[in-house]
Amino acid sequence: MTDKDIRSEIEELKAKLESLSATGGQGAGQSASAAAPRQADAADDAGIGGGWLRDIMKQAEELMGGLDLQLKDVPAKTALMIFALGVVTGRLLSKRD
């Protein structure tokens, strides 16, 4: 994005904020739902470079969803022990250098 694009987006957001403030927040749900398509359009405008980023974001969301389901099946003590083991391993590896 160029400076002009960023500045115009800031001005647009300021205008939206003022209009929402004037209406007392009515239609805030509409603004939130309208933001998602606008973000998708921005990603489409990015062209080829945005395609790989979109793929990575999709894979990350799928991974996090899968991890969330797997972590629900793991007892809390086990999860804490795995986390502690990771911390200890990280500390030992960092001291090795």
NORJO-V724771 format. One record per residue. N is the residue number from 1. SS is DSSP state (a for helix, b for strand, c for the rest). Layout:
n={N N}
ss={SS SS}
//
This chain:
n={1 2 3 4 5 6 7 8 9 10 11 12 13 14 15 16 17 18 19 20 21 22 23 24 25 26 27 28 29 30 31 32 33 34 35 36 37 38 39 40 41 42 43 44 45 46 47 48 49 50 51 52 53 54 55 56 57 58 59 60 61 62 63 64 65 66 67 68 69 70 71 72 73 74 75 76 77 78 79 80 81 82 83 84 85 86 87 88 89 90 91 92 93 94 95 96 97}
ss={c c a a a a a a a a a a a a a a a a a a a a a c c c c a a a a a a a a a a a a a a a a a a c c a a a a a a a a a a a a a a a a a a a a a a a a a a c c a a a a a a a a a a a a a a a a a a a a a c}
//
